[in-house]
Amino acid sequence: MLSRLKYFLLIIILPVFFSCHEEEHRQIPVRDFFKTPDKSFFKISPDGKYLSYLKPYKERQNLFILSLADGKERMATSFTDNSVRDYTWTFNNQLIFSQDVNEMDEFKMYALDVNTLQTRTLLTQSKTRIKLLSRNRLNPAEVTIIMNKRNPATFDVYRLNTKNNELTLYINNPGNITDWYPDNNGKILLAKASDGVDETILYRANEQAPFKPIIKNNFKNKVDPVAFTAAGKTFYALSNVNRDKTALVEINANTGREEKFIYATDKADILDVSYSRNKHRLEYVGWEDAWPHKHCLNAEMDSIYKNLKRKLNKGAIRFVDRDTAETKFVITTYTDRNPGTSYLYEKATDKLTQLSNLNTSLKPEELCAMKPVSFKASDGMLINGYLTLPLGSKQKDLPVVVLPHDGPWNRNNWGYSAEVQFLANRGYAVFQINYRGSTGYGKAFMSAGFKQIGGKIQSDIYDGVQWLIKEEIADPKKIAIMGARFGGFSALYGMSFHPEVYNCAVVQYGLINFFNYLKDVPPFFKPRLQMTYEMVGNPETDANMFRAISPVFHTDKIKGPVLMFQGAKDPRANISELNQFVRALQKNNVTVKYVLKDNERQFFKSEHNRMDMYSEIEKFLNNHMKVKQ
């Protein structure tokens, strides 16, 4: 009788136990990861009276304005066709914003008066790229923009009056200028030119003087100006000249000589510099090795930063925007399990007000830790990356999704990734590798990836997977590879040349033919083409290498299932060739699903299309990785 009672109790208790266990690690809906944020891209008006942000309205991002005096929110735009993209405040309390109209290949720029909420069209350009370069403190109604209207290959500089729509050519690009650097008042006294391999920093003492070269380097050695010093005779710059890791330095504007070393770390490149244009001083530098770091360069900013760290307890802090007087700051804090929380910080009262969570549907305790890892490649080089394990006690013999980053001259960073967390929530360990060629680790490490797109870069990815298997983290029979653009190429490369390793591949906007990819570059990219030939390869002199690695020539090698996504308006994609590639795989009896979205470019901006994509990825991985037993 006692035995029968125990059996009865066991039947009752077990379902309750497993129900609780499943609730603890619930499957978070796809929508909760990839939906458009409730509020995002906060900025503060120069006078400190208003906050602006983007917020969805009828599935499109629109501008909203919050008065800090009374806390009232107003909807400033109500577009239902195309979302508001980039925007900024002018110094006379107008908002300048833009729209990218995909279906017409058109760019629009508008001005919005904050008091009346009246919107005016400033510019409408077809097949033209426009970028806002700077605002003008001396003439608040004026902004400086760059635009390739005159010549698709070069960006000229224009002054745009936001009151009367007057557009004036400011600097005519001679054809080799790749970057312009405005000073505190919008004047451009510094520029960077390129002949494709060597880069030259140009300087002029005033707007009437001609530009003269002051620094010339091979592109491996970079100098990126940050801001002029208060005296105006020297400028701050990020430089790796005569050093491996990029440092913050001060350079003589007349001679180009480095006059002062300011800050560097032997761990990683300095990538972020904050300069106060109001107080004319440096504030902090930022870099990332395994984790993000900041070092403050003056006592006032150091006090503010440490105070915020104490108040917010944990997480990395970004200074997003500030008013002209620098008494009010918009900041964001984030972790690997928190996509971001925005705050308004008022220095005078030491008041911190939460503005928004980037994603209120997610709970940090339901997400997974992103842990820095490192391993030795087969040739002995140290390779860093990140490993995110699914929740639960099981830490070994896991199904893995390898996620090579786009680039190759890019990198994975510690922090929140919706894609990583989605995959981990579905039970996969996610492996991100900063293979050689990745940025942030110094000049030597980046240069080690030159002309290795189908060589040691791919070996690093393969060696990383073997390390996971050796450490018994990965189940060797359940490994997928997934990536976008160059990451998509790496996924197809893995399926072609290491079919024994991967169960399947997910390719987002993938690169399948290096010949066409470099032949069909947009006109404005051509000044950098020779540099790209040195880093990636030349279609003429490296034709054998390109043919040996481009997936379009190796459809016979791919045996495992492939899921592909592509935007039909992607300017870098050859849709006809992609269609042929898919047909060739199908002819070889490869299980392939190809999703082409007519209204998208390189990345799926439509929330609906994003939901579709990740729902398809979930089903595809379930079918071919067999995570669910």
C-alpha positions in Angstrom: 0.0 0.0 0.0 2.9 2.4 0.9 4.6 1.6 -2.3 1.5 2.4 -4.3 1.1 5.7 -2.4 4.7 6.7 -3.3 4.1 5.9 -6.9 0.9 8.0 -6.9 2.7 11.0 -5.3 5.5 10.7 -7.8 3.1 10.9 -10.7 1.6 14.1 -9.2 5.0 15.7 -8.3 6.9 15.1 -11.5 4.7 17.1 -13.9 4.7 20.0 -11.4 8.5 19.8 -11.2 9.0 19.8 -15.0 6.4 22.5 -15.4 8.3 24.8 -13.0 11.6 23.9 -14.7 10.1 24.9 -18.1 8.7 28.1 -16.8 12.1 29.0 -15.4 13.6 28.7 -18.9 10.6 29.7 -21.0 10.9 30.1 -24.7 10.7 33.8 -25.3 8.6 34.7 -28.4 10.5 35.8 -31.5 8.7 39.1 -31.5 10.0 40.0 -28.0 13.6 39.8 -29.3 13.2 41.6 -32.6 10.4 44.1 -32.3 10.9 47.8 -32.9 11.9 49.5 -29.5 9.1 51.4 -27.7 11.4 54.5 -27.6 14.9 54.9 -28.9 17.5 57.4 -30.2 17.0 60.0 -27.5 18.5 63.4 -28.1 18.3 66.7 -26.1 17.7 70.1 -27.5 20.7 72.6 -27.4 18.8 74.7 -24.9 18.0 71.7 -22.7 14.3 72.2 -22.7 13.2 69.2 -24.8 13.9 65.6 -25.3 13.3 64.0 -28.7 13.1 60.3 -29.6 11.8 57.8 -32.2 8.7 55.8 -31.4 6.6 53.5 -33.5 3.4 54.8 -35.0 1.4 52.5 -37.3 4.5 50.3 -37.7 6.8 53.2 -38.7 9.3 55.1 -36.7 8.3 58.7 -36.0 9.6 61.6 -34.1 8.2 62.5 -30.6 9.1 65.5 -28.4 8.9 65.6 -24.6 8.9 69.0 -22.8 11.1 68.8 -19.7 9.2 71.7 -18.2 5.8 70.0 -18.0 6.5 66.4 -19.0 4.1 66.5 -22.0 4.8 64.3 -25.0 3.9 65.5 -28.5 3.9 63.4 -31.7 6.0 65.5 -34.1 5.6 63.4 -37.3 3.0 60.9 -38.3 4.5 59.1 -41.4 2.8 55.8 -42.3 4.8 55.1 -45.5 8.5 55.5 -44.6 10.1 55.7 -41.2 12.2 58.6 -39.9 15.8 57.6 -39.9 18.6 59.9 -38.9 17.8 63.2 -37.1 19.5 66.0 -35.2 18.8 69.3 -33.5 20.0 72.6 -34.9 21.1 75.4 -32.6 17.9 77.3 -33.3 15.7 74.5 -31.9 14.7 72.9 -35.2 14.9 69.2 -35.9 16.5 68.0 -39.2 15.6 64.5 -40.1 15.7 62.2 -43.1 13.9 59.3 -44.8 15.3 56.6 -47.1 12.6 55.8 -49.6 13.6 52.3 -50.8 11.0 51.7 -53.5 12.0 54.9 -55.3 15.7 54.9 -54.4 15.1 58.4 -53.0 16.5 60.3 -50.1 14.5 63.1 -48.4 15.6 65.6 -45.8 13.1 67.6 -43.7 13.1 70.5 -41.1 10.6 70.5 -38.2 9.8 73.6 -36.1 9.5 72.5 -32.5 7.0 75.2 -31.5 4.5 74.7 -34.4 5.3 71.1 -35.3 5.3 72.2 -38.9 7.4 70.1 -41.3 9.0 71.4 -44.4 10.9 69.4 -47.1 14.5 70.6 -47.4 15.8 68.2 -50.0 14.6 65.4 -52.3 17.3 63.6 -54.2 17.2 60.4 -56.3 20.0 58.0 -56.4 22.1 60.3 -54.2 23.6 59.8 -50.8 23.4 62.6 -48.3 25.0 62.8 -44.8 24.6 65.6 -42.2 28.2 66.6 -41.3 27.8 69.4 -38.7 25.6 72.1 -37.2 26.7 75.8 -37.1 26.9 77.6 -33.8 27.5 81.0 -35.4 24.6 80.6 -37.9 22.1 78.4 -36.1 19.8 78.0 -39.1 22.6 76.5 -41.2 23.8 72.9 -41.4 26.7 71.4 -43.4 26.0 68.3 -45.4 28.0 66.1 -47.9 26.3 64.8 -51.0 27.4 63.0 -54.2 24.8 64.8 -56.4 27.3 66.3 -58.8 29.4 63.1 -59.2 28.3 59.7 -57.8 31.9 58.9 -57.0 32.7 62.0 -54.8 31.1 63.8 -51.9 31.0 67.6 -52.1 30.3 69.8 -49.1 27.3 72.0 -49.0 25.8 74.6 -46.7 22.0 74.2 -46.3 19.9 77.0 -44.9 17.0 75.4 -43.0 14.9 78.5 -43.1 14.8 79.2 -46.9 16.1 75.9 -48.3 19.1 77.7 -49.9 21.7 75.1 -50.9 25.2 76.5 -51.4 28.3 74.6 -52.6 30.9 75.1 -49.8 33.8 72.8 -51.0 34.1 71.1 -54.4 35.7 67.7 -53.9 38.6 67.4 -56.3 37.9 63.6 -56.5 40.2 62.1 -53.9 38.8 63.4 -50.5 37.2 60.6 -48.5 36.6 62.4 -45.1 35.9 66.0 -44.0 36.5 67.3 -40.4 34.5 70.3 -39.3 35.7 72.4 -36.4 33.5 73.8 -33.5 31.8 76.3 -35.8 31.3 74.1 -38.8 34.4 75.3 -40.7 36.3 72.6 -42.5 40.0 73.1 -42.1 41.0 69.4 -42.1 40.4 66.7 -44.7 41.6 63.2 -45.6 42.5 62.2 -49.2 43.3 58.8 -50.6 44.9 57.6 -53.8 43.6 54.1 -52.9 46.6 53.0 -51.0 48.2 56.0 -49.3 46.2 58.4 -47.2 47.0 62.1 -46.8 45.8 64.5 -44.1 45.3 68.0 -45.5 45.1 71.3 -43.6 44.3 74.9 -44.3 44.7 77.8 -41.9 41.4 79.5 -42.9 38.6 79.0 -45.4 40.3 81.2 -48.0 43.6 79.3 -48.0 44.2 76.2 -50.1 44.5 72.8 -48.5 48.1 71.5 -48.1 49.3 68.0 -47.3 50.8 67.7 -43.8 50.7 63.9 -43.2 51.0 61.0 -45.6 50.8 57.3 -44.6 50.1 53.9 -46.1 46.6 53.0 -45.2 47.9 50.5 -42.6 49.0 53.5 -40.6 46.1 55.7 -39.8 45.6 59.3 -38.5 42.0 60.2 -37.7 41.5 63.8 -36.5 39.1 64.3 -33.5 39.0 68.1 -32.8 41.2 71.2 -32.8 42.6 72.2 -29.4 41.4 75.5 -27.9 44.3 77.4 -29.4 43.5 76.1 -32.8 47.1 75.4 -33.9 47.1 71.7 -33.0 44.5 69.0 -33.2 43.8 65.8 -31.3 43.8 62.6 -33.4 43.7 58.8 -33.1 46.9 57.5 -34.5 48.8 54.2 -34.8 51.8 55.7 -36.6 55.0 54.2 -35.1 53.0 52.0 -32.8 50.8 48.9 -32.9 47.8 50.0 -30.8 46.0 53.2 -31.8 46.6 56.0 -29.3 45.2 59.5 -28.6 47.8 62.1 -29.6 48.1 65.9 -30.3 49.4 66.9 -33.7 50.8 70.2 -35.0 48.4 71.4 -37.7 51.1 73.2 -39.8 53.8 70.5 -39.7 51.8 67.3 -39.1 54.2 66.3 -36.4 53.0 64.5 -33.3 53.7 66.9 -30.5 52.1 65.1 -27.5 51.1 61.6 -26.5 47.9 61.7 -24.5 46.7 58.1 -23.8 47.0 54.5 -25.0 46.6 51.0 -23.6 48.6 48.0 -24.6 45.5 45.8 -24.5 43.5 47.3 -27.5 43.1 50.3 -29.9 41.6 53.5 -28.5 38.4 53.7 -30.5 36.2 56.3 -28.8 37.1 59.9 -27.8 34.8 62.4 -26.2 35.6 66.1 -26.7 33.7 69.0 -25.1 33.1 71.6 -27.9 31.7 74.0 -25.2 34.6 73.7 -22.8 37.2 72.9 -25.5 38.7 69.9 -23.7 39.1 66.2 -23.9 36.8 64.2 -21.6 37.4 60.5 -21.9 38.7 57.7 -24.2 37.2 54.3 -24.7 38.4 50.9 -25.9 37.4 47.3 -25.7 39.5 44.2 -25.2 37.3 41.5 -23.7 35.1 44.2 -22.0 34.3 47.8 -22.7 36.4 50.4 -20.8 36.5 54.2 -20.3 39.3 56.4 -18.9 38.4 60.0 -18.0 40.8 62.8 -19.0 39.6 65.6 -16.7 38.5 65.7 -13.0 35.0 67.0 -13.7 34.1 64.2 -16.2 35.8 61.6 -13.9 33.5 62.7 -11.0 30.4 62.5 -13.2 31.3 59.1 -14.6 32.1 57.6 -11.2 29.0 59.1 -9.7 26.9 57.5 -12.5 28.6 54.2 -12.1 27.7 54.2 -8.4 24.1 55.1 -9.1 23.6 52.6 -11.9 25.5 49.9 -10.0 26.6 47.8 -13.1 26.8 47.8 -16.8 28.7 49.9 -19.4 27.7 53.5 -19.8 27.5 55.5 -23.0 27.2 59.3 -23.1 24.7 59.8 -25.9 23.9 63.5 -26.0 24.1 66.7 -24.0 22.7 70.3 -24.1 25.0 73.2 -25.1 25.6 74.2 -21.5 26.6 70.6 -20.6 24.3 70.6 -17.6 22.0 67.9 -18.9 23.1 64.5 -20.4 21.3 61.7 -22.1 23.1 58.4 -21.1 22.5 54.8 -21.9 23.6 51.8 -19.8 23.7 48.2 -21.0 25.0 44.8 -20.2 25.1 41.5 -22.1 21.6 40.8 -20.8 20.2 44.3 -20.9 19.7 45.8 -24.4 19.8 49.3 -22.9 18.2 51.7 -20.5 18.2 55.4 -21.3 18.4 58.1 -18.6 18.4 61.9 -18.3 21.1 63.1 -15.9 20.9 66.7 -14.6 24.3 67.7 -13.2 23.2 70.7 -11.1 20.8 68.6 -9.0 22.5 65.2 -9.4 19.1 63.9 -10.6 18.9 60.7 -12.7 15.6 60.0 -14.4 14.9 56.9 -16.4 13.5 57.6 -19.8 13.0 54.2 -21.4 14.1 50.6 -21.6 15.0 49.6 -25.1 13.1 46.4 -24.8 10.6 46.1 -21.9 9.5 42.5 -23.0 12.8 41.0 -21.8 13.9 40.1 -18.3 17.7 40.0 -17.7 17.3 36.9 -15.5 15.9 35.0 -18.5 18.8 35.9 -20.8 22.3 34.4 -21.0 25.8 35.6 -20.1 28.2 36.5 -22.9 31.6 35.3 -21.7 35.0 36.3 -23.3 37.0 33.3 -24.4 40.3 32.8 -26.2 42.1 29.9 -28.0 45.3 29.3 -30.0 44.9 29.0 -33.7 46.8 26.2 -35.5 49.7 28.5 -36.2 49.9 29.7 -32.6 48.2 33.0 -32.9 45.9 33.9 -30.0 42.3 34.4 -31.1 39.6 36.0 -28.9 35.9 35.8 -29.0 32.7 35.3 -27.0 30.7 32.3 -25.9 27.1 32.5 -24.8 25.7 29.3 -23.3 22.0 28.6 -22.9 20.5 28.7 -19.4 20.5 25.4 -17.4 23.0 23.2 -15.6 24.2 21.6 -18.8 27.5 23.2 -19.9 28.9 20.4 -22.1 28.0 18.6 -25.3 25.8 21.4 -26.5 24.4 22.2 -30.0 26.3 25.2 -31.3 25.6 28.0 -33.7 28.9 29.6 -35.0 28.3 33.3 -35.7 31.2 34.8 -37.8 30.9 38.6 -37.9 30.6 40.7 -41.0 33.8 42.5 -42.1 36.3 41.0 -42.2 37.5 44.3 -40.8 35.0 44.6 -38.0 34.7 42.8 -34.7 32.3 41.2 -32.1 31.7 43.3 -29.0 30.7 42.4 -25.5 27.1 43.5 -24.9 23.5 42.7 -25.7 22.8 41.0 -29.1 19.1 40.1 -29.9 20.3 37.5 -32.3 22.7 35.9 -29.8 20.1 35.9 -27.0 17.4 34.5 -29.4 19.6 31.5 -30.3 20.7 30.9 -26.8 17.1 31.0 -25.6 16.4 28.3 -28.2 19.0 26.0 -26.5 22.1 26.7 -28.6 25.5 27.7 -27.5 26.6 30.7 -29.6 30.2 31.1 -30.6 31.5 34.5 -31.9 35.1 34.6 -33.1 37.2 37.7 -33.6 39.4 36.1 -36.2 42.6 37.7 -37.4 41.8 40.8 -39.4 39.3 41.9 -36.8 39.6 45.5 -35.6 40.4 46.8 -32.1 43.3 44.5 -31.4 46.1 46.5 -33.0 47.7 47.0 -36.4 49.6 43.7 -36.5 46.5 41.6 -35.7 44.4 43.4 -38.3 47.1 43.2 -41.0 47.4 39.5 -40.3 44.0 39.1 -42.0 45.1 40.8 -45.3 44.4 38.5 -48.3 43.3 35.8 -45.9 39.6 35.9 -46.5 39.6 32.3 -47.7 42.8 31.4 -45.9 43.8 32.0 -42.2 40.6 33.8 -41.4 38.6 30.7 -42.3 41.2 28.6 -40.5 40.6 30.6 -37.3 36.9 29.9 -37.5 37.6 26.2 -38.1 40.2 26.1 -35.3 37.7 27.7 -32.9 35.1 25.0 -33.6 37.7 22.4 -33.0 38.6 24.1 -29.7 34.9 23.9 -28.7 34.8 20.2 -29.5 38.1 19.5 -27.6 36.7 21.4 -24.6 33.6 19.2 -24.8 31.4 22.3 -25.0 30.1 21.4 -28.5 28.3 18.3 -29.6 30.3 17.6 -32.7 27.2 16.2 -34.4 25.2 19.4 -33.9 27.0 22.5 -35.2 25.5 25.1 -37.5 27.1 28.2 -39.0 25.3 31.5 -39.6 26.3 35.0 -40.7 25.5 38.2 -42.7 27.5 39.5 -45.7 31.1 38.4 -45.1 29.7 36.3 -42.2 27.4 34.7 -44.8 30.4 34.1 -47.1 32.1 32.4 -44.2 29.0 30.2 -43.6 29.0 29.1 -47.2 32.8 28.6 -47.1 32.4 26.3 -44.1 29.7 24.3 -45.8 31.8 24.0 -48.9 35.2 23.1 -47.5 34.3 21.6 -44.1 31.1 19.7 -44.8 32.0 17.2 -42.1 31.8 19.9 -39.4 28.5 21.7 -40.0 25.0 20.4 -40.1 23.6 23.4 -41.9 24.1 27.1 -42.7 22.0 30.3 -42.4 23.1 33.0 -44.8 21.9 36.6 -44.5 22.6 38.9 -47.5 25.6 36.6 -48.3 28.6 37.3 -50.5 29.0 34.6 -53.1 31.3 36.0 -55.7 34.3 38.2 -55.0 34.8 39.0 -58.7 31.4 40.7 -59.0 31.5 42.1 -55.4 34.5 44.2 -56.3 33.5 44.9 -59.8 30.1 46.3 -58.9 31.2 48.6 -56.1 29.2 51.8 -55.8 31.0 54.8 -57.4 31.7 56.5 -54.1 33.6 53.5 -52.9 36.1 53.6 -55.8 38.7 55.9 -54.1 39.1 53.0 -51.6 39.3 50.3 -54.2 43.1 49.9 -54.4 43.2 49.7 -50.6 40.6 47.0 -50.8 42.6 45.1 -53.3 45.6 45.1 -50.9 43.4 43.9 -48.0 41.1 41.5 -49.8 42.7 40.8 -53.2 42.7 42.1 -56.8 40.3 40.4 -59.2 43.0 40.4 -61.9 46.1 39.4 -60.1 44.4 37.2 -57.5 41.9 35.6 -59.8 42.9 32.1 -58.9 42.3 32.8 -55.2 38.9 34.4 -55.8 37.8 31.4 -58.0 39.1 29.0 -55.4 37.1 30.5 -52.5 34.0 32.1 -54.0 30.9 29.9 -53.2 29.4 30.5 -56.7 32.1 28.3 -58.2 31.7 25.5 -55.6 28.0 24.6 -55.5 29.0 20.9 -56.0 30.8 20.9 -52.7 27.8 22.0 -50.6 25.9 19.0 -49.4 24.1 20.2 -46.2 20.9 22.3 -45.9 21.1 26.1 -46.5 18.7 28.9 -45.6 19.3 32.2 -47.5 17.8 35.7 -47.0 18.3 38.6 -49.4 16.9 42.1 -50.0 16.1 42.8 -53.6 17.3 46.4 -53.4 20.7 45.6 -51.9 23.1 47.7 -54.0 25.9 45.2 -53.5 24.0 42.1 -54.4 23.7 40.5 -57.9 20.2 39.1 -57.6 20.4 37.3 -60.9 23.5 35.5 -59.9 22.0 34.7 -56.5 19.0 33.1 -58.2 21.3 31.0 -60.3 23.3 30.0 -57.3 20.2 28.8 -55.5 19.0 26.9 -58.6 22.4 25.2 -58.9 22.2 24.0 -55.3 18.7 22.7 -55.8 19.9 20.9 -59.0 22.5 19.2 -56.8 19.7 18.0 -54.4 20.8 20.4 -51.7 17.9 21.3 -49.3 17.8 25.1 -49.7 15.3 27.7 -48.9 15.7 31.2 -50.4 13.8 34.2 -49.1 13.9 37.3 -51.2 12.2 40.5 -49.9 11.4 43.1 -52.6 11.4 46.1 -50.3 14.6 45.6 -48.4 18.2 46.5 -49.0 21.2 45.0 -47.1 19.4 44.5 -43.8 15.8 43.9 -43.1 14.5 47.1 -41.6 10.8 46.1 -41.7 9.7 44.7 -38.4 7.4 42.3 -40.2 10.3 41.0 -42.4 12.5 40.6 -39.3 9.9 38.5 -37.6 9.5 36.3 -40.7 13.3 35.9 -41.0 13.9 34.7 -37.4 10.8 32.5 -37.4 12.2 30.8 -40.5 15.7 30.5 -38.8 14.1 28.9 -35.8 12.2 26.3 -37.8 15.3 25.6 -40.0 17.6 25.0 -37.1 15.0 22.9 -35.3 14.7 20.7 -38.4 18.4 20.3 -39.1 19.9 20.5 -35.6 17.3 18.4 -33.8 17.7 20.3 -30.5 14.2 19.2 -29.4 14.2 15.5 -28.6 
